Amino acid sequence: MIRHIVFFSVPDPANMDAVMSGLQILESIEHADKLEVIRNSKVDPWSDEIDIVVYGEFRDADALAAYKAHPKYQESISLVRHLRGLRISADFETKNP
């Protein structure tokens, strides 16, 4: 299994709902076994710069590649890129379900 986690900041709070809506398009892409777009609860006292988290689980590298090649992925990017600030992504393979 591959876990795909992307962290976003939204510099202008007025754009938060638009970024959430744009990223939630990703939840309808069928290649993910699990995909969630979630607002960061910001309970960590050391770091609060991340506003939104995209968390996904994929069967394998091919499923992740198909997800990233999907037209809805590109649609999401076009809606969100100009509104977001920081974007940090991590993909890792795990044997834990």
URQUI-V704366 format. One record per run of one state. SS is the DSSP state (H for helix, E for strand, C for the rest). FROM is the first residue (numbers start at 0). TO is the last residue. Records with the same first field share a line. If there is no record, write none. Layout:
SS->FROM-TO, FROM-TO
//
This chain:
C->0-0, 8-11, 28-32, 39-50, 58-59, 69-69, 80-85, 93-96
E->1-7, 33-38, 51-57, 86-92
H->12-27, 60-68, 70-79
//
